[in-house]
Amino acid sequence: MYQKTGTWYLGWVEEIPGVNTQGKTLKEAKKNLREALRLILETNKMLGAREHGRGKVIREPLAVTS
């Protein structure tokens, strides 16, 4: 989602709390939002590894397209 507020564009992913950003242009906001999402996913992966360890869990990639 993107919203222009004053001279800034705000961006966020509704379905994932904490993934939000801003940019002076829509292009910049989109770039920043991709980076914010990447960082949240990396952080969640790291936290999950700490919580569940490397023991008996099955990890596999998941691709989602719209």
MILUMKE-497516 format. One line per field, with one value per atom (N, C-alpha, C, CB): atom name; z, x, y. Coordinates in nm, 4 decimals. Atoms other than C-alpha are relative to their C-alpha. Glycine has a CB too. Layout:
! residues N
name	CA|...
up	Z|...
east	X|...
north	Y|...
! end
This chain:
! residues 66
name	N|CA|C|CB|N|CA|C|CB|N|CA|C|CB|N|CA|C|CB|N|CA|C|CB|N|CA|C|CB|N|CA|C|CB|N|CA|C|CB|N|CA|C|CB|N|CA|C|CB|N|CA|C|CB|N|CA|C|CB|N|CA|C|CB|N|CA|C|CB|N|CA|C|CB|N|CA|C|CB|N|CA|C|CB|N|CA|C|CB|N|CA|C|CB|N|CA|C|CB|N|CA|C|CB|N|CA|C|CB|N|CA|C|CB|N|CA|C|CB|N|CA|C|CB|N|CA|C|CB|N|CA|C|CB|N|CA|C|CB|N|CA|C|CB|N|CA|C|CB|N|CA|C|CB|N|CA|C|CB|N|CA|C|CB|N|CA|C|CB|N|CA|C|CB|N|CA|C|CB|N|CA|C|CB|N|CA|C|CB|N|CA|C|CB|N|CA|C|CB|N|CA|C|CB|N|CA|C|CB|N|CA|C|CB|N|CA|C|CB|N|CA|C|CB|N|CA|C|CB|N|CA|C|CB|N|CA|C|CB|N|CA|C|CB|N|CA|C|CB|N|CA|C|CB|N|CA|C|CB|N|CA|C|CB|N|CA|C|CB|N|CA|C|CB|N|CA|C|CB|N|CA|C|CB|N|CA|C|CB|N|CA|C|CB|N|CA|C|CB|N|CA|C|CB|N|CA|C|CB|N|CA|C|CB|N|CA|C|CB|N|CA|C|CB|N|CA|C|CB
up	0.0000|0.0000|0.0000|0.1212|0.0036|-0.0753|0.0197|-0.1344|-0.0219|0.0346|-0.0028|0.1353|0.0019|-0.0455|0.1144|-0.1371|-0.1129|0.2630|-0.0078|0.1377|0.0196|0.2000|-0.1167|0.1293|0.1062|0.0022|0.0060|0.0086|-0.0186|0.1168|-0.0457|0.1459|0.0262|0.0025|0.1128|-0.1397|-0.1030|0.2798|-0.0648|0.1189|0.0537|0.2060|0.1125|-0.1047|-0.1006|0.4073|-0.0596|0.1243|0.0369|0.3766|0.1060|-0.0106|-0.0955|0.5394|0.0768|-0.0724|-0.0583|0.6053|0.0930|-0.1095|-0.0819|0.7806|0.0852|-0.0893|-0.0889|1.0815|0.0033|0.1418|-0.0080|1.0939|-0.1334|0.0708|0.1326|0.7184|-0.0491|-0.1008|0.0435|0.6490|-0.0254|0.1053|0.0386|0.5055|-0.0572|-0.1025|0.0688|0.3287|-0.1059|0.0999|0.1029|0.0313|-0.0557|-0.1120|0.0595|-0.1381|-0.1320|-0.0211|0.1234|-0.4586|0.0173|-0.1243|-0.0052|-0.5203|-0.0310|-0.0989|0.0357|-0.6824|0.1207|-0.1179|-0.1182|-0.3722|0.1101|0.0524|-0.1011|-0.1412|-0.0333|0.0117|0.0420|-0.3441|0.0259|-0.1489|-0.0239|-0.3276|0.1498|-0.0583|-0.1443|0.0458|0.0612|0.0641|-0.0523|0.1041|-0.0276|-0.0608|0.0300|-0.0703|0.0991|-0.1452|-0.0947|0.1533|0.1415|-0.0012|-0.1327|0.4675|0.0126|0.0262|-0.0013|0.3781|0.0088|-0.1254|-0.0034|0.3118|0.1398|-0.1015|-0.1336|0.6496|0.1040|0.0409|-0.0940|0.8395|-0.0182|-0.0197|0.0244|0.6729|0.0497|-0.1491|-0.0501|0.7489|0.1522|-0.0494|-0.1466|1.1108|0.0558|0.0485|-0.0466|1.1550|-0.0177|-0.0737|0.0232|1.0051|0.1074|-0.1402|-0.1020|1.2466|0.1372|0.0055|-0.1282|1.5461|0.0068|0.0226|0.0055|1.4373|0.0193|-0.1323|-0.0155|1.4124|0.1456|-0.0900|-0.1422|1.7669|0.0833|0.0506|-0.0791|1.8982|-0.0221|-0.0337|0.0336|1.7171|-0.0189|-0.1245|0.0165|1.6807|-0.1361|0.1079|0.1269|1.4093|0.0101|-0.0381|-0.0251|1.5445|-0.1028|0.1345|0.0855|1.4043|-0.0549|0.0762|0.0711|1.1925|-0.1487|0.0411|0.1458|0.8209|-0.0530|-0.0639|0.0604|0.6394|-0.1511|0.0492|0.1452|0.2772|-0.0533|-0.0528|0.0576|0.0474|-0.0361|-0.1246|0.0370|-0.0207|-0.0904|0.1256|0.0935|-0.3223|-0.0083|-0.1407|0.0083|-0.3317|-0.1132|0.1361|0.1080|-0.6422|0.0027|-0.1375|0.0003|-0.6942|-0.1402|0.0663
east	0.0844|0.0000|0.0896|-0.0964|-0.0738|0.1207|-0.0988|0.0785|0.0832|-0.0149|0.0901|-0.0786|-0.0755|0.1094|-0.0488|-0.0148|0.0304|0.1241|0.0946|0.0135|-0.0855|0.2510|0.0950|0.0797|-0.0984|0.5732|0.0596|0.1111|-0.0525|0.6361|-0.0996|0.0362|0.0801|0.5098|0.0260|0.0335|-0.0094|0.4378|-0.0307|-0.0967|0.0253|0.4493|-0.0021|0.1059|0.0053|0.3540|-0.0631|-0.0787|0.0602|0.2578|-0.1049|0.1081|0.1098|-0.0821|0.0095|-0.1327|0.0039|-0.0353|0.1176|-0.0038|-0.1179|0.3025|0.0330|0.1217|-0.0285|0.3279|0.1493|-0.0505|-0.1389|0.6481|0.0648|0.0787|-0.0559|0.7034|-0.0618|-0.0277|0.0467|0.6669|0.1199|-0.0944|-0.1103|0.8746|-0.0556|0.0930|0.0389|0.8691|0.1040|-0.0157|-0.0920|1.0300|-0.0468|0.0127|0.0371|1.0397|-0.0726|0.1240|0.0711|0.9168|-0.0646|0.0966|0.0630|0.6923|0.1032|-0.1186|-0.1048|0.9866|0.0894|0.0848|-0.0845|1.1993|-0.0739|0.0462|0.0790|0.9194|-0.0114|-0.1400|0.0086|0.8805|0.1314|-0.0370|-0.1319|1.2542|0.0216|0.1122|-0.0167|1.2597|-0.0894|-0.0295|0.0919|0.9573|0.0516|-0.1393|-0.0595|1.1246|0.1119|0.0542|-0.1095|1.4283|-0.0535|0.0912|0.0594|1.2125|-0.0557|-0.1117|0.0537|1.0372|0.1132|-0.0855|-0.1148|1.3697|0.0599|0.1068|-0.0592|1.5049|-0.0879|0.0246|0.0919|1.1937|0.0052|-0.1447|-0.0047|1.2036|0.1312|-0.0182|-0.1293|1.5761|0.0012|0.1135|0.0031|1.5229|-0.0878|-0.0501|0.0888|1.2275|0.0625|-0.1325|-0.0688|1.4312|0.1052|0.0651|-0.1035|1.7167|-0.0622|0.0833|0.0667|1.4813|-0.0610|-0.1086|0.0566|1.3086|0.1063|-0.0709|-0.1096|1.6417|0.0444|0.1183|-0.0361|1.7255|-0.1034|0.0141|0.1082|1.3874|-0.0122|-0.1319|0.0226|1.3658|0.1292|-0.0828|-0.1277|1.7347|0.0124|0.0189|-0.0244|1.8671|-0.0458|0.1499|0.0434|1.6982|-0.0978|-0.0611|0.0955|1.3984|-0.1060|-0.0659|0.0934|1.2395|0.0231|0.0178|-0.0121|1.1725|-0.0041|-0.1133|-0.0067|1.2804|0.0016|0.1269|0.0003|1.1950|-0.0479|-0.0885|0.0401|1.1526|-0.1487|0.0846|0.1392|0.8080|-0.0086|-0.0905|0.0149|0.7328|-0.1475|0.0553|0.1363|0.4232|-0.0050|-0.0460|0.0180|0.3070|-0.1420|0.0331|0.1355|0.0104|-0.0535|-0.0031
north	-0.1161|0.0000|0.1232|-0.0007|-0.1260|0.3505|0.1146|0.0160|-0.1182|0.6859|0.1223|-0.0091|-0.1246|1.0335|0.0877|0.0732|-0.0877|1.2540|0.1183|-0.0749|-0.1173|1.6042|-0.0250|0.0329|0.0230|1.5676|-0.1399|0.1030|0.1351|1.2085|-0.1054|-0.0228|0.1185|0.8718|-0.0986|-0.0627|0.1016|0.6244|-0.1338|0.0295|0.1333|0.2527|-0.1015|-0.0381|0.1054|-0.0538|-0.1246|0.0463|0.1281|-0.4188|-0.0304|-0.1160|0.0179|-0.4638|-0.1315|0.0065|0.1336|-0.8333|-0.0313|-0.1010|0.0284|-0.8074|0.1226|-0.0396|-0.1129|-0.5758|0.0312|-0.0297|-0.0430|-0.3741|0.0272|-0.1012|-0.0271|-0.3588|0.1301|-0.1186|-0.1316|0.0122|0.0893|0.0638|-0.0880|0.2915|0.1291|-0.0692|-0.1226|0.6252|0.0324|0.1179|-0.0456|0.7942|0.1329|-0.1038|-0.1295|1.1321|-0.0176|0.0865|0.0319|0.9671|-0.1372|0.0025|0.1311|0.6686|-0.1084|-0.0076|0.0961|0.4895|-0.0291|0.0533|0.0169|0.5478|-0.0764|0.1369|0.0701|0.4319|-0.1488|0.0627|0.1404|0.1115|-0.0726|-0.0097|0.0594|0.0437|-0.0215|0.0900|0.0090|0.1131|-0.1077|0.1341|0.0998|-0.1114|-0.1411|0.0187|0.1309|-0.4053|-0.0307|-0.0037|0.0171|-0.3542|-0.0254|0.1238|0.0201|-0.3276|-0.1415|0.1037|0.1355|-0.6530|-0.1019|-0.0254|0.0909|-0.8267|-0.0057|0.0438|-0.0049|-0.7116|-0.0689|0.1442|0.0656|-0.8249|-0.1511|0.0512|0.1439|-1.1672|-0.0602|-0.0291|0.0479|-1.2071|-0.0063|0.0906|-0.0050|-1.1047|-0.1103|0.1366|0.1054|-1.3394|-0.1378|0.0068|0.1274|-1.6244|-0.0233|-0.0025|0.0106|-1.5553|-0.0297|0.1299|0.0224|-1.5368|-0.1401|0.1060|0.1352|-1.8580|-0.1062|-0.0224|0.0951|-2.0381|-0.0069|0.0388|-0.0013|-1.9308|-0.0745|0.1444|0.0591|-2.0398|-0.1505|0.0674|0.1397|-2.3726|-0.0782|-0.0093|0.0672|-2.4491|-0.0653|-0.1030|0.0710|-2.6718|-0.1450|0.0057|0.1365|-2.9831|-0.0520|-0.0092|0.0695|-3.1641|0.0938|-0.1126|-0.0869|-2.8959|-0.0193|0.1503|0.0082|-2.9037|0.1412|-0.0882|-0.1338|-2.5900|-0.0176|0.0801|0.0029|-2.5366|0.1339|-0.1144|-0.1286|-2.2366|0.0001|0.0317|-0.0190|-2.1001|0.1216|0.0165|-0.1112|-1.8850|0.0393|-0.0378|-0.0510|-1.6667|0.1023|0.0632|-0.0966|-1.4844|0.0508|-0.0623|-0.0551|-1.2614|0.0099|0.1365
! end
